[in-house]
Amino acid sequence: MRFIIVYAIGLIMLLAACDKKARLNLPYDGDKIVLNTFMLVDSVAYIRVTKSEPVVSSNDPEFTELANAQVTILENGQPFSAVHRQVINGRGYFVSDSVIRPGKIYTVTAAATGLTAVSATDSIPARPEVSDLFAQKTASQVNFTLKDPGNIINYYRIHIYAADSTDGAIRPLSRIQYRLDPSFNNNFADIVNDAYYEDLVVKDERISGRSIVFVLQTSLPVTYKYIIAEVVGLTDQGYRYLKSLDDQQDNQEEGNFLAQPVKVYSNVTNGYGIVAGMYAKRIYCKVKE
């Protein structure tokens, strides 16, 4: 029987993470528009528009939403799609009427009364080539192959999901915590550690133009029926944002708030936030008994 993979896109969860405030004693640069969107191929765009504000206490509410902002999207410099505001899980988004297309360049602008208008531009990266996903029941290992194209710098974000089949479709159930197996991943020796995580962001500088087998150790033995591997192609701007966000969160978890404050990368002119393109490839396999 042939199954279809159902995409439960984590864009909303990813954009929600963009609203987290850093508890750093840094000068406040005034109210600005915060513009956040990760544009995923074959999905509509979900654009979050809020206003920056100084952190007064650890109990501060989330950033103030700019519900009346004027939001526009250009594709290769031409008008792309109308947007409409939609509330999802209690948060407001400006949602495009059309889906994002591969190989295009998108510019998102936002304006609001009393604030300087902002804009940001990014492209859509190439689709990752992923194959040969394998896992065996009761083992703690997942393998897949990534073919990296040469002559261009590529960036990837990796997720692994426990999955099951429902009505002829493979549906993700939950993300699996994993780490790179140090016995097999010599190409990434600098990021191999003892911690388990739900995602990994990597640059292809050590694997450029090669096919590499990723060997992942899962935090718990594999007990589910199916697994899904999701490899998301990132642009340079998306990679820099996610890497800086991870670095900042590591500082906060370690309690190192003041010694080495990390500024989260932004490509938004006259404001804050990130506009970045992504191209996701998902494959699944039945777990071997």
FENTAQUI-V861490 format. One record per residue. N is the residue number from 1. PSI is psi in whole degrees, -180 to 180 (999 if undefined). D_CENTER is the distance of its C-alpha to the mean C-alpha in whole Angstrom. Layout:
# FENTAQUI-V861490
N	PSI	D_CENTER
N	PSI	D_CENTER
This chain:
# FENTAQUI-V861490
1	134	32
2	135	29
3	158	26
4	138	23
5	125	19
6	125	18
7	113	14
8	81	13
9	131	10
10	27	8
11	-40	7
12	-43	10
13	-38	9
14	-42	6
15	-32	8
16	-36	11
17	-25	10
18	-20	10
19	-4	14
20	139	15
21	139	18
22	135	19
23	69	22
24	140	24
25	74	27
26	153	26
27	142	28
28	130	27
29	17	27
30	162	28
31	129	26
32	160	23
33	136	21
34	118	17
35	120	15
36	127	12
37	137	10
38	116	7
39	113	10
40	132	9
41	138	13
42	11	15
43	152	14
44	160	15
45	134	13
46	113	13
47	123	14
48	125	14
49	117	18
50	-179	19
51	133	22
52	156	22
53	152	24
54	147	26
55	118	25
56	-39	29
57	169	28
58	-8	26
59	15	26
60	144	25
61	176	24
62	168	20
63	146	20
64	127	23
65	143	21
66	79	23
67	-24	24
68	17	26
69	152	24
70	116	25
71	132	22
72	154	22
73	131	20
74	142	22
75	117	21
76	38	23
77	-1	25
78	151	26
79	133	25
80	-58	23
81	145	23
82	158	24
83	153	22
84	149	23
85	138	22
86	138	21
87	123	20
88	122	18
89	38	18
90	2	20
91	144	18
92	137	19
93	149	17
94	117	18
95	130	18
96	152	19
97	-20	21
98	158	20
99	154	17
100	141	16
101	148	17
102	153	17
103	15	18
104	163	19
105	129	18
106	138	17
107	127	18
108	131	18
109	152	21
110	137	21
111	147	25
112	147	27
113	130	30
114	-1	31
115	152	28
116	132	27
117	150	25
118	161	22
119	159	20
120	150	17
121	141	17
122	163	14
123	175	15
124	123	13
125	174	13
126	155	15
127	130	15
128	148	14
129	108	18
130	140	18
131	175	21
132	45	23
133	136	21
134	140	24
135	149	24
136	137	28
137	140	29
138	-10	29
139	170	28
140	49	25
141	139	23
142	133	21
143	146	21
144	163	20
145	133	20
146	123	18
147	114	20
148	126	19
149	145	21
150	177	23
151	16	24
152	145	20
153	128	18
154	152	15
155	144	11
156	149	10
157	132	7
158	130	9
159	146	10
160	134	14
161	140	15
162	141	19
163	166	20
164	167	23
165	133	25
166	122	26
167	41	28
168	12	27
169	146	24
170	119	21
171	130	19
172	139	17
173	-45	18
174	156	16
175	145	14
176	133	16
177	138	16
178	173	17
179	160	18
180	131	19
181	116	23
182	-19	25
183	-18	27
184	-18	25
185	59	23
186	-23	25
187	-18	23
188	39	20
189	-29	23
190	-17	22
191	5	18
192	128	20
193	-176	21
194	-12	23
195	149	20
196	147	18
197	168	14
198	-14	12
199	160	9
200	132	10
201	122	9
202	155	12
203	148	14
204	18	17
205	-26	20
206	-4	22
207	12	21
208	127	22
209	13	23
210	162	24
211	123	23
212	135	22
213	117	22
214	126	19
215	115	21
216	132	19
217	125	21
218	151	21
219	-25	22
220	155	24
221	148	26
222	121	25
223	-2	27
224	172	25
225	-39	26
226	158	23
227	153	20
228	133	17
229	128	15
230	120	11
231	121	10
232	120	8
233	132	9
234	155	8
235	171	11
236	-40	13
237	-41	11
238	-41	8
239	-47	9
240	-38	11
241	-52	9
242	-39	7
243	-44	10
244	-34	12
245	-43	11
246	-43	11
247	-41	15
248	-43	16
249	-36	15
250	-42	17
251	-43	20
252	-40	20
253	-31	20
254	-4	23
255	16	25
256	66	25
257	-34	24
258	-26	27
259	-45	27
260	71	24
261	138	22
262	124	19
263	124	18
264	133	14
265	141	14
266	141	14
267	16	15
268	119	17
269	129	21
270	9	23
271	-152	20
272	167	17
273	-164	13
274	137	11
275	115	11
276	144	9
277	150	10
278	152	8
279	114	10
280	140	10
281	123	13
282	135	14
283	157	18
284	163	20
285	155	23
286	132	26
287	131	26
288	132	29
289	999	32
